[in-house]
Structures are given as structure tokens and as C-alpha cells.
Amino acid sequence: MATIVHLITGLETGGAERMLAGLVTGIDRERYRSVVVSMTGPGVLGPALVSAGIELYTLDMRRGVADPRGAVRLIRILRKVRPYVLQTWLYHADLLGSLVLPVARPLALIWNIRCTEALDADIVRKLLVWRSTRPETVIVNSFAGRRFHEQLGYRPRRWEHIPNGCDTSRFQFDAEARAKLRQELGISDHVVAIGLPARYHPMKDHANFLAAAARLVTPCPEAMFLLIGPGADPSNRTLGEMIAAYGLTDRVRALGPRDYMRRVYSALDITTLSSAFGEGCPNILLEAMACGVPCVATDCGDSAAILGPTGGVVPRRNPDALAAALERLISLGTDTRRSLGGKARDRVTQTYALPAIVGRYDALYGEFAGGKRWAGWRTRSVKAAGS
């Protein structure tokens, strides 16, 4: 059995963290032993991973603080579990993995890039550009992410594109959940519920979504707008002032974070992703489509490739275009929208189903854990390390 160590910045509920959880719980455990190392603490997902039988370690580093003790702890963990592969998730983990590599061999280092632009990683990215020849492979979950990082100067030995996967058995339309949530929110059947499931962050561009919503108030009186995600709640004064400034107080519900997102998607008639930058392979679109909900997204990351002919794609930071695309979907009527949503689910099932995506990781790991080339490399490396 080959050991794979997954190093990640933290274990909250972002897209990278959810993909990691789906991977380590879904991969063949007779072939691979998955060990997860969080640079910070156990976060939200840590207890669930442990309950699923996944080994979990934490480095207890503070976000934004360069603590050399974290590197020492990681080296000790690697020497203890002796992995074939160290796969790092997100920039800070990529950097830490490359720093400990010289003293943690023998293992293969794989980076995993999950985004395009970011607001707060300039220094880290410059260091990663310099060290980008160190990993054996750099995984990207989007073609847009590869193009962006190539423009930055990344020059890895090999690129590998593996998109996010969606658990289509978990994310599927739930008529009972739809009825219950809409009743809870006081949304009648004739209302077209348009949702933005995203944390409150400049990347997600809530202002763009609200500006588009304001343009729909008069032509689409049957539309209601829902904001779902961390920070998108009534306690967010800035968001509340923005909603009021657009005259949307009676048409927008800020629900904050919600568990069991299948219930939320099922209650929506249209899902929107209004991002201005930073997207790679948005889980929001995959999950909503798997629940049979047609989507409109800005042309950010690989959104256009994900949606294909099943949804609408508009330029970024263009509320007029976003409003027009939403209005087109509203005008289709309930039956046609549901038919389009069915095609969206079929697209996810055929291209982005989690077992198939896990299989692609499995095949990649197999090159390092079982291939003749890497068996010989590891034997030589072990001898060198012991000499």
C-alpha cells in the first residue's frame, strides 16, 4: 500500500477542501493510504475526515505567520509515515512542501493549483514561480489556471489537468427539500428564485449580482434573489447598505452559510456565479447543475467550459449582460428551465462525476507509487538517504 500525504493550508469548507475530502474518502483504500496534514488546525472538515478513517495531523501554524516550527513538524510527519507522494493544495502548502523537500526525500512532490488571480498572494507566488521546477507534476483544476500561471512564469516539468469532481449521488434535485425551504423562506411556487451561493468576498462580486438584480425588478416582478454563503447575512452592514442602495430590500434575502447545500440548490430556479476574478473550476456550478438547476456565470476561470450549452456565460463586471442572461432564463418558463437543468445534470454526470475524477488522481499516483520508473527511483533515493 502506498502512502499519499496531502498538505493543505486549512480544512474549512472551500472548494479545494471539499475536493480533497472527496478524494481521500473516495480513493481505493486498499491501494492508497491517505494522510491529511493541515497547516493550521482541524477546521470544519477535520472531524469528518477522522470519522471516515482518514489520518489527520495539524501543524498548528497561524495564518499569515511564517513559523519554522511548522516545517519541522511536517518533516517529522513525513519521516514517520514515509509517503511516496506529497501532494500540496493551495499556494502556501505548495511553498512549504517545496521547502521541506530536500530534507524529506525520498518522495515525489505534486503541487495542486486551484485558482487564477488572487488578492493576497503576490510574494508567495513570486517564490513559487522561482521554485516551480521542483515538483514532479503541477495539477491544475482549470485550463484558465494553467494559462494564468504560465503567464506568471511557472515552468513545471509537467502539467496535469484534473477538474473538480461532483458527488452526483449527494447533489441531485430534492423536491421535498425544495418545498420545505421555500415554505420556510416564504417563497411561493410562482416566484423565480435566483441564487448566488458564494462567500462575501471581492472575488465573488456581489455588487455585480445586485446591480443586475436591480435591473430585473421592473421587467421580472416574479424574481426573488437569494445570497447564500459566509458573510452574506444580515449582520454584514456593507452588504445591507448595498442592497438598500439598489432598492432591493424587499427582493433580496441574505441567508448566510447553509448546511446541506442540496436543499438550497433544489429551492432555486436559477443559480448565478458573478465572479470578477480568481475562479478555476467552480464547485458552485457543478453542484447546482447536478441538482438540475440552470446557471448563468461570468466568463471567469473555466465556467464557460463547464456550462457548455446548458447555461449562460457573460462578461465579467457587466451587470447589463448578467441581467439580460437572467431575464432570458426567466422568460423560458418553468418547464423549459427544468429541461435545461436536466441537460446540465447530464453534463456533470458524464464529465465531472466524482468517481471518474478520483480515478484520474488514482492513475497519476500509480505512476509514482507503482510504476517501474518510480520504483527504481525510490530504491536509489532510499539508499542515498541512508548513506
C-alpha positions as CSV (number, residue, x, y, z in Angstrom):
1,M,0.0,0.0,0.0
2,A,1.4,3.4,-1.0
3,T,1.1,6.4,1.3
4,I,0.0,9.7,-0.1
5,V,0.3,12.8,2.2
6,H,-2.0,15.7,1.4
7,L,-0.8,19.1,2.8
8,I,-3.3,21.8,2.8
9,T,-3.5,25.3,4.3
10,G,-6.6,24.6,6.4
11,L,-9.7,22.4,6.4
12,E,-12.6,24.9,6.2
13,T,-15.4,24.5,3.6
14,G,-13.9,25.9,0.5
15,G,-13.8,24.2,-2.9
16,A,-10.3,22.9,-2.5
17,E,-11.0,21.4,0.9
18,R,-14.2,19.8,-0.3
19,M,-12.4,18.3,-3.3
20,L,-9.6,17.0,-1.0
21,A,-12.2,15.4,1.3
22,G,-14.0,13.7,-1.7
23,L,-10.7,12.4,-3.0
24,V,-9.3,10.9,0.2
25,T,-12.6,9.3,1.2
26,G,-13.3,8.0,-2.4
27,I,-9.9,6.7,-3.5
28,D,-9.2,2.9,-3.3
29,R,-8.0,2.4,0.3
30,E,-6.6,-1.0,-0.5
31,R,-4.1,0.7,-2.8
32,Y,-3.5,4.0,-1.1
33,R,-3.2,5.2,2.5
34,S,-4.2,8.9,2.6
35,V,-2.8,11.1,5.3
36,V,-4.0,14.7,5.5
37,V,-1.9,17.4,7.1
38,S,-3.5,20.8,7.8
39,M,-1.0,23.7,8.2
40,T,-3.4,25.3,10.7
41,G,-5.9,23.3,12.7
42,P,-8.6,20.6,12.1
43,G,-11.1,23.2,10.9
44,V,-14.6,22.3,9.9
45,L,-13.8,19.2,7.9
46,G,-11.2,17.6,10.1
47,P,-13.5,15.8,12.4
48,A,-15.5,14.4,9.5
49,L,-12.2,13.1,7.9
50,V,-11.2,11.4,11.1
51,S,-14.7,9.8,11.4
52,A,-14.2,8.5,7.9
53,G,-11.0,6.8,8.9
54,I,-8.5,9.3,7.4
55,E,-5.3,10.0,9.3
56,L,-5.1,13.7,10.2
57,Y,-2.2,15.8,11.5
58,T,-2.1,19.5,12.2
59,L,0.9,21.8,12.2
60,D,-1.0,24.5,14.2
61,M,0.5,27.4,12.3
62,R,-1.1,30.8,12.4
63,R,-2.4,32.1,9.1
64,G,-0.1,34.7,7.6
65,V,2.8,33.9,10.1
66,A,5.9,32.2,8.8
67,D,6.7,29.8,11.6
68,P,9.7,27.5,11.1
69,R,8.3,25.1,13.7
70,G,5.6,24.2,11.2
71,A,8.2,23.0,8.8
72,V,9.9,20.9,11.5
73,R,6.6,19.3,12.4
74,L,5.9,18.5,8.8
75,I,9.4,16.9,8.3
76,R,8.7,14.7,11.4
77,I,5.4,13.6,10.0
78,L,6.9,12.8,6.6
79,R,9.6,10.7,8.2
80,K,7.1,8.9,10.3
81,V,4.6,8.0,7.6
82,R,7.2,7.7,4.7
83,P,4.9,8.6,1.8
84,Y,5.6,8.0,-1.9
85,V,3.9,11.3,-2.8
86,L,3.5,14.6,-1.0
87,Q,0.6,16.5,-2.7
88,T,0.2,20.1,-1.7
89,W,-3.0,22.1,-2.0
90,L,-3.0,25.9,-2.4
91,Y,-0.1,28.3,-2.6
92,H,1.2,28.3,1.0
93,A,1.2,24.5,1.1
94,D,2.9,24.4,-2.3
95,L,5.7,26.7,-0.9
96,L,6.1,24.7,2.4
97,G,6.2,21.4,0.5
98,S,9.0,22.7,-1.8
99,L,10.9,24.0,1.2
100,V,10.9,20.7,3.1
101,L,11.5,18.5,0.0
102,P,15.4,18.5,0.3
103,V,15.3,17.0,3.8
104,A,12.1,14.9,3.4
105,R,13.1,12.7,0.5
106,P,12.5,10.2,-0.9
107,L,9.2,11.3,-2.2
108,A,7.6,12.9,-5.2
109,L,6.2,16.4,-4.8
110,I,3.0,17.3,-6.6
111,W,1.5,20.8,-6.5
112,N,-2.2,21.4,-6.9
113,I,-3.3,24.8,-8.2
114,R,-7.0,25.7,-7.6
115,C,-7.4,29.3,-8.8
116,T,-6.3,32.0,-11.2
117,E,-5.9,35.6,-9.8
118,A,-5.7,36.2,-6.0
119,L,-5.6,39.4,-4.0
120,D,-3.1,38.4,-1.2
121,A,-0.5,36.1,-2.6
122,D,1.9,38.2,-4.7
123,I,5.0,37.5,-2.6
124,V,4.2,33.8,-2.2
125,R,3.5,33.4,-5.9
126,K,6.8,35.0,-6.8
127,L,8.6,32.5,-4.7
128,L,6.6,29.7,-6.3
129,V,7.5,30.9,-9.8
130,W,11.1,30.5,-8.8
131,R,10.6,27.0,-7.3
132,S,8.1,25.8,-9.9
133,T,10.6,23.3,-11.4
134,R,10.8,21.4,-8.1
135,P,7.6,19.4,-8.2
136,E,7.3,16.4,-10.5
137,T,3.9,17.5,-11.6
138,V,1.7,20.5,-11.2
139,I,-2.1,19.7,-11.2
140,V,-4.5,22.4,-12.3
141,N,-8.2,22.1,-12.0
142,S,-8.8,24.5,-14.8
143,F,-7.2,25.4,-18.2
144,A,-7.6,29.1,-17.2
145,G,-5.5,28.4,-14.1
146,R,-2.7,26.9,-16.2
147,R,-2.7,29.8,-18.7
148,F,-2.6,32.3,-15.8
149,H,0.3,30.6,-14.0
150,E,2.2,30.1,-17.3
151,Q,2.0,33.9,-17.8
152,L,3.3,34.4,-14.2
153,G,6.4,32.3,-15.2
154,Y,5.6,28.8,-13.8
155,R,7.7,26.3,-15.7
156,P,7.0,22.9,-14.2
157,R,8.3,19.6,-15.5
158,R,4.7,18.6,-16.3
159,W,1.2,20.0,-16.2
160,E,-1.7,17.7,-15.4
161,H,-5.3,18.9,-15.8
162,I,-7.8,17.3,-13.4
163,P,-11.0,19.2,-12.8
164,N,-13.1,19.2,-9.7
165,G,-15.4,16.3,-9.2
166,C,-19.0,16.4,-8.0
167,D,-20.7,13.7,-6.0
168,T,-23.9,13.4,-8.1
169,S,-25.4,10.9,-5.6
170,R,-25.3,13.6,-3.0
171,F,-26.1,16.6,-5.2
172,Q,-29.4,15.9,-7.0
173,F,-32.8,17.5,-7.1
174,D,-34.8,17.1,-3.9
175,A,-38.5,18.1,-4.4
176,E,-39.3,17.7,-0.7
177,A,-36.4,19.9,0.4
178,R,-37.4,22.5,-2.2
179,A,-40.9,22.7,-0.8
180,K,-39.7,22.9,2.8
181,L,-37.1,25.6,2.3
182,R,-39.3,27.7,0.1
183,Q,-42.0,27.5,2.7
184,E,-39.5,28.4,5.4
185,L,-38.5,31.5,3.4
186,G,-42.0,32.4,2.4
187,I,-41.3,32.0,-1.3
188,S,-44.4,30.8,-3.3
189,D,-44.3,28.5,-6.2
190,H,-44.7,31.2,-8.9
191,V,-41.6,33.1,-7.7
192,V,-38.4,32.6,-9.6
193,A,-35.7,32.2,-7.0
194,I,-32.3,33.3,-8.3
195,G,-29.4,32.4,-6.0
196,L,-25.8,33.5,-5.6
197,P,-24.1,30.8,-3.4
198,A,-20.8,32.4,-2.6
199,R,-18.9,33.8,0.4
200,Y,-18.9,37.6,0.6
201,H,-15.5,38.5,-1.0
202,P,-14.4,40.9,-3.7
203,M,-13.7,37.9,-5.9
204,K,-17.4,36.9,-6.0
205,D,-18.5,40.4,-6.9
206,H,-21.8,40.7,-5.0
207,A,-22.1,44.3,-6.3
208,N,-22.3,42.9,-9.9
209,F,-25.0,40.5,-8.9
210,L,-27.1,43.1,-7.0
211,A,-26.7,45.7,-9.9
212,A,-28.1,43.0,-12.3
213,A,-30.9,42.2,-9.8
214,A,-31.8,45.9,-9.7
215,R,-32.2,45.9,-13.5
216,L,-34.7,43.0,-13.2
217,V,-37.0,44.4,-10.6
218,T,-39.4,46.0,-13.1
219,P,-39.3,43.6,-16.1
220,C,-39.4,40.5,-13.8
221,P,-41.6,41.2,-10.8
222,E,-41.7,37.4,-10.1
223,A,-38.0,37.2,-9.4
224,M,-36.5,36.9,-5.9
225,F,-32.8,37.0,-5.1
226,L,-31.0,34.9,-2.5
227,L,-27.5,35.3,-1.2
228,I,-26.0,32.2,0.4
229,G,-22.6,31.9,2.0
230,P,-20.3,33.1,4.8
231,G,-20.5,36.9,5.2
232,A,-23.7,37.1,3.1
233,D,-26.0,37.6,6.0
234,P,-28.0,40.4,7.7
235,S,-25.1,41.3,10.1
236,N,-23.0,42.4,7.1
237,R,-23.6,46.2,7.2
238,T,-21.8,46.9,4.0
239,L,-23.8,44.3,2.1
240,G,-27.0,45.6,3.7
241,E,-26.3,49.1,2.6
242,M,-25.6,48.0,-0.9
243,I,-28.9,46.1,-1.0
244,A,-30.7,49.2,0.2
245,A,-28.9,51.5,-2.2
246,Y,-30.1,49.3,-5.1
247,G,-33.7,49.4,-3.8
248,L,-33.7,45.7,-3.3
249,T,-34.6,45.4,0.4
250,D,-37.8,43.6,-0.3
251,R,-36.4,41.4,-3.1
252,V,-33.2,40.1,-1.6
253,R,-32.7,37.5,1.2
254,A,-29.2,37.3,2.7
255,L,-29.2,33.8,4.2
256,G,-25.6,33.4,5.3
257,P,-23.9,30.0,5.3
258,R,-26.2,27.0,5.0
259,D,-25.5,23.3,5.6
260,Y,-26.9,20.7,3.2
261,M,-26.5,22.8,0.0
262,R,-28.6,20.3,-2.0
263,R,-31.6,21.7,-0.2
264,V,-30.6,25.2,-1.3
265,Y,-29.9,24.4,-4.9
266,S,-33.2,22.4,-5.1
267,A,-35.1,25.5,-3.9
268,L,-33.5,27.7,-6.6
269,D,-34.7,28.1,-10.2
270,I,-31.5,29.7,-11.4
271,T,-28.0,29.7,-9.9
272,T,-25.6,32.6,-10.6
273,L,-21.9,33.0,-10.3
274,S,-21.0,36.7,-10.7
275,S,-17.2,36.4,-10.0
276,A,-14.8,39.2,-11.1
277,F,-11.6,37.1,-10.9
278,G,-10.0,34.1,-9.3
279,E,-12.2,31.2,-10.3
280,G,-10.7,28.0,-11.5
281,C,-13.2,25.1,-11.7
282,P,-16.2,26.4,-9.6
283,N,-17.8,23.8,-7.5
284,I,-20.9,26.0,-7.2
285,L,-21.7,25.4,-10.9
286,L,-21.0,21.7,-10.7
287,E,-23.2,21.2,-7.7
288,A,-26.1,23.4,-8.9
289,M,-26.0,21.7,-12.3
290,A,-26.0,18.3,-10.6
291,C,-29.2,19.4,-8.8
292,G,-30.8,20.2,-12.2
293,V,-30.6,24.0,-11.8
294,P,-29.6,26.0,-14.9
295,C,-26.8,28.5,-14.3
296,V,-25.6,31.9,-15.5
297,A,-21.9,32.7,-14.8
298,T,-19.4,35.4,-15.7
299,D,-16.6,34.3,-18.0
300,C,-14.2,33.6,-15.2
301,G,-12.0,30.5,-14.9
302,D,-13.4,27.5,-16.7
303,S,-17.0,28.5,-16.2
304,A,-17.8,28.6,-19.9
305,A,-16.4,25.1,-20.5
306,I,-18.3,23.7,-17.5
307,L,-21.6,25.1,-18.6
308,G,-21.4,24.4,-22.3
309,P,-24.8,24.8,-23.9
310,T,-26.7,24.3,-20.7
311,G,-26.3,27.8,-19.3
312,G,-25.4,31.4,-20.0
313,V,-21.9,33.0,-19.9
314,V,-21.5,36.8,-19.7
315,P,-18.5,39.2,-19.5
316,R,-17.2,40.0,-16.0
317,R,-18.3,43.2,-14.2
318,N,-21.1,43.7,-16.7
319,P,-24.4,43.9,-14.8
320,D,-26.3,44.7,-18.0
321,A,-25.2,41.5,-19.7
322,L,-25.8,39.5,-16.5
323,A,-29.3,40.9,-16.1
324,A,-30.1,40.1,-19.8
325,A,-28.9,36.5,-19.4
326,L,-31.0,36.0,-16.3
327,E,-34.0,37.6,-17.9
328,R,-33.7,35.1,-20.8
329,L,-33.8,32.2,-18.5
330,I,-36.7,33.6,-16.6
331,S,-38.6,34.1,-19.8
332,L,-38.2,30.4,-20.7
333,G,-40.8,29.4,-18.1
334,T,-40.7,26.6,-15.5
335,D,-40.8,23.5,-17.8
336,T,-38.1,24.7,-20.2
337,R,-35.8,25.7,-17.4
338,R,-36.2,22.3,-15.8
339,S,-35.5,20.6,-19.1
340,L,-32.3,22.7,-19.4
341,G,-31.5,21.8,-15.8
342,G,-31.8,18.1,-16.7
343,K,-29.3,18.6,-19.5
344,A,-27.0,20.4,-17.1
345,R,-27.1,17.4,-14.7
346,D,-26.4,15.0,-17.6
347,R,-23.3,17.1,-18.4
348,V,-21.9,16.9,-14.9
349,T,-22.7,13.2,-14.7
350,Q,-20.8,12.5,-17.9
351,T,-17.8,14.7,-17.4
352,Y,-17.4,15.7,-13.7
353,A,-18.7,12.8,-11.6
354,L,-16.5,12.4,-8.5
355,P,-15.6,8.7,-9.0
356,A,-14.2,9.4,-12.5
357,I,-12.2,12.4,-11.2
358,V,-10.8,10.3,-8.3
359,G,-9.8,7.7,-10.8
360,R,-7.7,10.3,-12.6
361,Y,-5.8,11.0,-9.3
362,D,-5.5,7.3,-8.8
363,A,-3.9,6.9,-12.2
364,L,-1.5,9.7,-11.5
365,Y,-0.4,8.4,-8.1
366,G,0.1,5.0,-9.7
367,E,2.9,6.4,-11.8
368,F,4.8,7.3,-8.7
369,A,3.7,4.5,-6.3
370,G,3.7,1.5,-8.7
371,G,5.5,2.4,-11.9
372,K,8.8,0.7,-12.7
373,R,10.5,4.1,-13.3
374,W,9.5,5.3,-9.8
375,A,10.1,2.1,-8.0
376,G,13.7,2.3,-9.2
377,W,14.0,6.0,-8.3
378,R,12.7,5.4,-4.8
379,T,15.1,2.5,-4.2
380,R,18.0,4.6,-5.2
381,S,16.8,7.5,-3.2
382,V,16.3,5.4,0.0
383,K,19.9,4.1,-0.3
384,A,21.2,7.6,-0.9
385,A,19.2,9.0,2.1
386,G,20.7,6.2,4.3
387,S,24.3,6.7,3.3
